[in-house]
Amino acid sequence: MQIIVLGMHRSGTSAMTRLINMMGAYFGPEGSALPSNEDNPKGFWERRDFVLLNMHLLGARGCSWYDLSGWTATPPKPFDPRLSDGMKTFMLGLDAHRPWVLKDPRLCITLCDWLPLLDTPLVVVASRDPLEIARSLEQREGAPVAYGLALWEHYAVHIVRNAAALPKLFVAHQAVMSSPVTAAQGLYDGLVANGVRRLAMPSEREILGFIEPALHRARRADVTATLTPHQQALDAMLRGERAFDPLVEVSAASRDLVRREAPAMEQRLKALAVGRGKVAS
């Protein structure tokens, strides 16, 4: 089984991916993960090679994780053969270790490019209050809350469109943070019910040693913004409370806001990268 964790940046996908890995799903060879930092002290649980491939897939459309205004499902020109070959090689390596789990928030967008290489995908949708996500992005990247919400809407729409026809489990960030053992048990039961084999439930001690509720730092109460009716409907879909609509679109207002504000976001990211002594991506 091929387990795909989908969720916008700051949605709790790292915790969910690690929990699935603790249950026995393969993640990758030693040293393949991005290093932890102050934003994710428990690790991002993203593979460097996979993130790089997704960055290239976005770049082929003139997009980045923070600017999806130019996205088209069909790239304007065929991918560089090195990119296509790299994707195939990557997936062949993973498939030698089923069941495996894979996560990168960019995958919410690029999943359409990976689906031809998948035969038994199971999607775990990681949901978090969009206002908390926007607040977390504001704290981490200095992004205005309105921009964070508009960006979240882009990711939510792509999750819905890309995963509409796929089997899905829904896991809420709030549940993982407030009741980690119960949430982990529900996740394990859902994976097994969907045919994932060779998993084992981690111990309560292991789960509580990894999940730290104190790391739930961005809160809805810190945000004065509100969701539009369209965003409320998308949020309900990601929580599993409403059926996925494969024809859903990003609102014109959110699309225009991201297009307008993305250059300023790029400058903020470059400044932060200089301050942190690394290259912005």
N, C-alpha and C positions, 0 to 999 in steps of 0.2 A: 504494500500500500504506500502511496505517495502523499504525505501529509503536508498541506500548504497552509501556513498561518498568514491570514490577511488582516491588516489593520493599518490605519494611518500612523505616521510617526507620533510617538507619545501615547499610544493606545494600550500599552501593556503587552505588546506582542513578544517582547523579550522574555518576560516571566512565563508566558504560556508556552513559548518554544522550549524553554529550559525544562519546564514541567514534563512536557512530552518526551524530551530527551531523557529525563530521569526515569521515565517509564520504560525506556529501552529503545526508542526510535533513534536511528543513526543521525548524527549531525555532520560530522566531517572528521578529517584526520587532525591529529594534534597540531596546534599552531595555526589552524585555518581560520579561527574566529577573529573578528575585530576585537581590539583590547577594550577593557572596561575603562570608564572615566568617571568624573564626578557626577555626570548626568545619569549614567547607568553603572553604578558601582558594582552591580551583580553581573555585568556583562550585557552586550547587545544581542548575543547569540545570532550574529549574522556572519556569514563567510565572506572573507575578503574577495575571493574570486567571483562569487555570485553577485556581490554588490557591484563589482567592476563591470560585469556583463550587463547588469541592469542599467548602469550609468550610460553605457554605450547604446543600449536600446533606446533610452530616452534621448540621448544626444543625436541619434539618427533622425529624430523628428524636430531637432532644435529645442528640446525641452530639458528640464532638470527637475529634481525632486520638489523644488519650490516654485517652479514656473511650468505649468502644464497647459498654458493658454494656446499653444500651437500644436497640441497633440492630435494625431490622426491615427485611427486603428491600423490603417495600411500605410506603411512608411512611404515617403515621397519617391524613394528609389530603393532597389534591392539592397539588402544588407551586404556589407563587406564579407566576402567568403570566410575571412578569419573569424568574424563574429559568429556566423552561423556554425562554423566548425567548432568553435569554442563552446557554444551552447550544447551541441551534440556530445562533445567529449565530457563536458561537465555532467550532463544528465546520465550518460553511460556509467560514469564513476559512481554516482549516487545510487543508481539502480542495482548495483552490485551489493548493496547493503540494505535492502528493504526489510522492514518498514523504515523509512527515513522521514525527517521533518526539515522543512525549509522555510526561512523567513527573511524578508527584507521588505520594508514598507513600500519600496518602489515596485514590488511585485504586484501590488494592488493595480498598478497601471499596466505593467508589462506582461501580465499573465496571459494575455491574448497571444503573445509571441511564443510563450512556453507551452501552451496547451497542445500543439501538434506533437510535442515530444513526451507527453504524459499519457498513460493508458489507464491508471486507476487512481486519479486524484481524489483526495478528500480534503475539503476546505474547513479550516477552523477560523471562524470570523471573530476577531477580537473587537469588542465594542467598549467604548468609553464615552462618557458625556462629552459632546463636542465642545462645550464651553470650557471644560477642564483641559481638553487638548489644546484649545486656543490659548488658554492661560499658561500652560506648560511651554508652548512655543514662544510666548511672550517672555517668559522667564529665561528660557535657554538661548533664544536667538534674537530677542528684542523685537519680534514680529508683532505688529498691532493686532489686537484681538479680532478685528473685522477681517483682516487679511488671513489670520489663522482659520477662521470659520469658513471663509471662501475656499481656502486650500483644502480644508477637511471635506467640503462638499465635492470637490473634484475627486478626491480619493474615494469617498463613499459611492459616488456614481459609478466609478470604474469597478469597485468591488462588486456592486450589484450587477452590472452588465457582464463582467467576466465570469462570475460565479453563479449566475442565474440557473444554469442547467446542471450544475454540479452538486453532489451530495455535500451537506453542510452541517457543522456543529456551531453553536453560538455560545461564546463564553464572555461574560462581562468582567471588565477590569475591577469594578467595584466589588464583585463577588470574590474575586481572587484575593483582593487586599483585605477584605473584612472577614472572610471565612476560607482561608487558603486550603485547609484539608478537605472541607466539604466541596469546594470548587474543583479541586484536583480529582476527587472521587467522581464527580459528575463528568468531568472531562474524560477520565479513564473509561467510565462506563459507556460514554458516547462513542469513543474510539472503538472499543470492543464490539459494540452493537453494530457498528458500520463495517465490521469485518477485519479490523486491524488485529493481526496476530503477533505473538511473541512479545507482548507487553506485560509488565508487572507493576502493580501499584506501589509507589515509593512509600517509605514509612512516614509516619507523622513527624518524627524528628527530622528527617531529611527535608520534608516540605517546609516546616517551620524554620529550618536553618537557612533556607533560601529566600522565602518570601518574607519581606520585612514591611509591615504596614506603615512604618515611619517614612518609607520612601514614597508614599502617596502624598505628594507635596502640593500639587496644584489642585485647587478646590473650586467648585462651581460658585460658592459664595463670594469668591474674590472677583467675580466677573459681573458686570452690569448689563452686558449685551444679552440679546435674546435670539432664539432661532426663528427663522422664517417658517411658514407652514411647509414649504418644500423641504427645508432642512429637517423639520420635525418628522416628516414622512420617511426621509432617508434614514434618520436615526432609528425609527421604529423597524425598518427593514434590517438594519445591522444588528438589532437586538433580537431578531427572530420573531417579532410581534406582528409583522406584516410581510406578505409575500414579496419576493424580489420582482421588480418590474424591469425586464431586460431592455425596455425602450426609454428608461429614465434618462434625462439629460441634465447637464449642469445649467443652472439658471444664468441668464444673460448678465445679471448683476454680479454674480460671483465670478463669471468668466472675465468680465471687464475689469473687476477689481484686481484680480490676480495679474492680468496683463499690464495694468497700470502701475501696480506697486512692486512687481517683480524686480525691476532694476534697483530700487532702493533696498530690497531684501538682499540682493546680490552684494551690494556694497556693505551691508551690515555683516553678512557672512564672511566677507573678505577681511573686514576689520577684526572680527572675532578670531578668525584663523590666525592672523598675525599676532594677536594677543596671546593665543594659545600655542603659538610656535608651530603651526602646521599649515598645510595647504587646504583651502576651502574646496569642497566638492559638491 
